[in-house]
Amino acid sequence: MKFEVYCDEANPDVLTSANPRARHLMIGSLWLPEELRNEIKSRVGALRERHQAWGEIKWSKVSPNRRDFYVELIDLFFAYGDNLRFRCIAVDRTQLNLALHDNDGELGFYKFYYQLLHHWILDFNAYRIFCDVKSNRDPKRLPVLARCLARANLTSSIDGIQSLPSHEVVLIQLCDLLLGAASSRINDTLRDGTAKAAVVQRLESALGRTLAPTHKGEEKFNIFKIRLQGGW
């Protein structure tokens, strides 16, 4: 089968700043069969029209007057069952040793991107991966990531990794929303009684559990908290 993966990140300054805003870097990915792309985009468009919710879909834009719109986006995510899946990686800055990445935060970032994607690439499928635009010091980061994934998955096909502006790609925007919800729990930034709390509650109700690191076999909403210090 042919699959598409839409990716976004939160708190990238964890790898570059002496005083980052959060404890965990988060990188998220939204996975779907290529054949469902246009249908999902159309259904998101219908929700926009019904709620008159124009502009970019973002976790940071969840507000009381847009609460119902964002809650219904969560319902849409669950309406597709395992045909629409989310996975993110959480990187704890207190465990991070940049010396293992040549003291290069950008290199470390893409190593964690690799860990996010590699474990959900299955044999005999083809994958196209789309990332939000990010300014890299080394312009070869995405081609190298694609090559590493291809070499590690010889029976699958990595048909390219492309960066696109998120404001033009609704599925990257949907990834941003889901990633923001996960990050709000992992980084403990969620405040009770807010519109964001309502979105997270809808997500957790549908999952039947609180958002927290999951077992590696979780297929719908997977939160991979990487153990940088080793262990089980």
C-alpha positions in Angstrom: 0.0 0.0 0.0 0.9 3.6 -0.4 1.0 5.7 2.8 1.5 9.4 3.5 3.0 10.8 6.7 2.6 14.4 7.8 4.9 15.7 10.5 5.4 18.7 12.9 7.4 19.5 15.9 7.0 21.4 19.2 9.6 22.9 21.5 12.6 22.4 19.1 14.6 24.9 21.3 15.1 22.0 23.8 18.1 21.1 21.6 19.4 24.6 21.0 18.7 26.8 24.0 20.2 27.0 27.4 16.8 27.9 28.8 14.2 26.1 26.7 10.5 26.7 27.2 9.7 23.1 28.0 11.3 19.9 29.3 10.5 17.7 26.3 11.1 18.2 22.6 8.1 16.7 20.8 8.0 15.5 17.1 4.7 14.2 15.8 3.5 12.3 12.7 0.1 11.6 11.2 -0.1 8.4 9.1 -2.8 7.6 6.5 -3.3 5.6 3.3 -2.7 7.9 0.3 -6.1 7.0 -1.1 -7.8 8.7 1.9 -6.0 12.0 1.7 -8.5 14.0 -0.4 -11.5 12.6 1.5 -10.0 13.6 4.9 -9.1 17.1 3.6 -12.6 17.5 2.2 -14.2 16.5 5.6 -11.9 19.0 7.4 -13.0 21.6 4.9 -16.7 20.8 5.6 -16.0 21.3 9.3 -14.3 24.7 8.6 -17.3 25.9 6.6 -19.8 24.7 9.2 -18.0 26.4 12.0 -16.7 29.4 9.9 -13.3 28.5 11.2 -10.8 29.8 8.6 -7.1 30.2 9.0 -4.5 27.8 10.1 -5.5 24.9 12.4 -3.0 25.0 15.3 -2.9 23.9 18.9 -1.9 27.4 19.9 -5.2 28.7 18.3 -7.5 26.5 20.3 -9.8 29.1 22.1 -13.3 29.2 23.7 -14.9 30.5 20.5 -13.3 27.7 18.4 -13.7 24.9 21.0 -16.5 23.0 19.2 -14.6 23.1 15.9 -11.4 21.6 17.5 -13.4 19.0 19.4 -15.0 17.9 16.1 -11.6 17.6 14.5 -10.7 15.1 17.3 -14.0 13.2 16.5 -12.9 13.2 12.8 -9.5 11.7 13.7 -11.3 8.8 15.5 -13.9 8.3 12.8 -11.2 6.8 10.6 -10.1 4.2 13.1 -6.7 2.7 12.3 -6.7 4.3 8.9 -5.7 7.6 10.5 -3.0 7.1 13.1 -0.7 9.4 15.2 2.7 8.8 16.7 5.0 11.2 18.5 8.4 11.1 20.2 9.1 12.9 23.5 12.8 13.7 24.2 13.6 14.7 27.8 16.2 17.5 27.9 17.4 16.4 31.3 18.6 13.1 29.8 20.1 14.6 26.6 23.8 14.4 26.0 24.6 16.4 22.8 28.1 15.1 22.8 26.6 11.9 21.4 25.4 14.0 18.5 28.7 15.9 17.8 27.4 18.7 20.0 25.1 19.5 17.1 21.4 20.1 18.1 20.3 20.0 14.5 21.9 16.6 14.0 20.3 15.3 17.2 16.9 16.6 16.1 17.0 14.6 12.9 18.2 11.5 14.7 15.1 11.7 16.8 13.0 12.2 13.6 14.5 8.9 12.4 13.5 7.1 15.6 10.0 8.5 15.3 9.5 7.3 11.7 11.5 4.1 11.4 9.5 1.9 13.8 6.2 2.5 11.9 7.5 1.8 8.4 6.4 -1.7 7.5 7.6 -4.1 4.8 6.3 -4.0 1.3 4.7 -0.5 1.5 5.6 2.9 0.0 5.8 6.1 2.0 5.8 9.7 1.2 6.7 12.0 4.2 5.9 15.7 4.5 7.4 17.9 7.2 6.7 21.5 8.2 9.3 23.9 6.8 12.3 24.3 9.1 15.4 26.4 8.5 18.4 24.0 8.7 22.0 25.0 8.8 22.8 21.9 6.7 20.5 21.8 3.7 21.1 18.0 3.3 19.2 17.0 6.5 16.1 15.8 4.8 17.8 13.9 1.9 20.1 12.2 4.5 17.1 11.3 6.6 15.3 9.8 3.6 18.5 7.8 2.7 18.9 6.5 6.2 15.2 5.4 6.4 15.5 3.7 2.9 18.7 1.8 4.0 17.1 0.6 7.2 13.9 -0.5 5.4 15.0 -2.4 2.3 11.7 -4.1 1.6 9.7 -0.9 1.8 10.0 2.2 -0.4 10.7 5.7 0.9 9.4 7.9 -2.0 10.9 11.1 -0.6 10.7 13.5 2.3 9.5 17.0 1.5 9.2 20.1 3.5 6.1 22.2 3.0 4.7 25.3 4.7 2.2 24.2 7.3 -0.3 27.0 6.5 -0.8 25.4 3.1 -1.1 21.7 4.3 -4.2 20.9 6.4 -2.9 17.5 7.4 0.3 19.0 8.9 -2.0 21.3 10.7 -4.0 18.4 12.1 -0.8 16.8 13.2 0.0 20.1 15.0 -3.2 19.9 16.9 -2.7 16.3 18.0 0.9 16.9 18.9 -0.1 20.0 21.0 -2.5 17.8 22.9 0.1 15.2 23.6 2.7 17.8 24.6 0.3 19.5 27.0 0.2 16.3 29.1 3.9 15.3 28.6 5.1 18.8 29.5 2.4 19.4 32.1 1.1 22.7 30.6 -2.6 22.0 30.4 -4.9 24.1 32.6 -8.3 22.9 33.8 -11.4 24.5 32.5 -9.8 25.8 29.2 -10.8 25.1 25.6 -7.6 23.1 25.3 -8.6 21.0 28.2 -11.9 20.2 26.5 -10.0 19.1 23.4 -7.7 16.8 25.5 -10.7 15.4 27.4 -12.4 14.5 24.2 -9.3 12.8 23.0 -8.7 10.9 26.2 -12.4 9.9 26.4 -12.2 8.4 22.9 -8.9 6.6 23.8 -10.2 5.5 27.2 -7.0 6.6 28.9 -5.0 9.6 29.9 -2.4 10.9 27.4 0.9 9.4 28.6 3.8 7.4 27.2 2.4 4.3 25.6 3.5 0.7 24.9 5.3 0.4 21.5 2.4 -1.6 20.2 -0.2 1.2 20.6 -1.4 1.9 17.0 -3.9 4.7 17.2 -2.3 7.4 19.4 1.3 6.4 20.2 3.5 8.5 22.5 7.1 7.2 22.4 9.1 8.6 25.4 12.6 7.7 24.4 14.9 6.4 27.1 18.1 8.2 26.5 19.8 6.6 29.5 19.1 3.1 28.5 17.2 0.4 30.4 14.0 -1.5 29.6 
